[in-house]
Amino acid sequence: MHFIILLFERRIVMYKILKAEKLAEKIFLMDVEAPRVAKHCEPGQFVIVKMDDLGERIPLTICDYDREAGTITIVVQIVGASTEKMSHLKAGDAFEDFVGPLGCPSELISKDIEQLKKMNIVFIAGGLGTAPVYPQVKWMHEHGVDVDVIVGAKNKELIILEEEMKAVAGNLYITTDDGSYVRKGMGTDVLKDLVAEGKHYDLCVAIGPMIMMKFVCLLTKELGIPTIVSMNPIMVDGTGMCGACRLKVGDEIKFACVDGPEFDGHLVDFDQAMKRSAMYRTEEGRAMLKLQEGDTHHGGCGQCN
């Protein structure tokens, strides 16, 4: 009797960090070597990263990409233990998992360029929302489309990517909650003033905390400006099967990781989204959501257990 022994070698691909720098308090930028992601990603999409076998899966917006260099730029904010550990990574370290691109690209990049050039578009970025706004504005600039950008943060120290945004925005307006830099107020205050001064906008793109996007949408609805938002609820698997990022958009149930992350802001039920995100953080809350939502609790087929 002859025995054939087959030896399998597990090839572990690591995603090396080429640059790591601190942008602001608890906010860090990293350039990561990920050629396949860089080759296929578009503005508006995201990745899910994991430091090691035991690490938590963290969804992060693609802040920038370089197809020739094969790199992806991500921005990490410390919000828990996993992101705290991630903030200590340096150039030369690596992620074990770097999955993407996930989600749908910004709908703007599929539009006719000449039509975009005729539109007056304003982007409103709140806090870390500057990171996902930047690649969209950069794409517009590269295609000859000038857009206005409003960047808001709690204070001067939390303003990120200012010089990068200046280089690609048609007009950049900065505001801070405490008035420590440029002007005092919210992004909505800047938009009100611009419209009062005679500015007309055909479209608004708002990205930031859900409460910020809610109030932008309340204002733009009043002003009659169609608005796109990029939703950032809790995400776990990034495939629509876990149900974490379930949203109500108009009369439909959507999942941010596969149907979005961009949606018509005037149709998003922000109050439900914020309440649901809070409930999903506890085991009891997840059980209650599963009971309440039935077959629509999960994405994908809608019937998975």
Secondary structure, DSSP 8 states (H G I E B T S, - for coil): --------------EEEEEEEEEETTEEEEEEE-HHHHHH--TT-EEEEESSTT---EEEEEEEEETTTTEEEEEEE--SHHHHHHTT--TT-EESEEEEEES---GGGGS-HHHHHHS-EEEEEEGGGHHHHHHHHHHHHHTT---EEEEEESSGGG--SHHHHHHH-SEEEEEETTS-SS-BS-HHHHHHHHHHTT---SEEEEES-HHHHHHHHHHHHHHT--EEEE-----SSSSS-S-TTEEEETTEEEEHHHH-SEEETTTB-HHHHHHHHHHHTSHHHHHHHHHHHGGGSSSTTS---
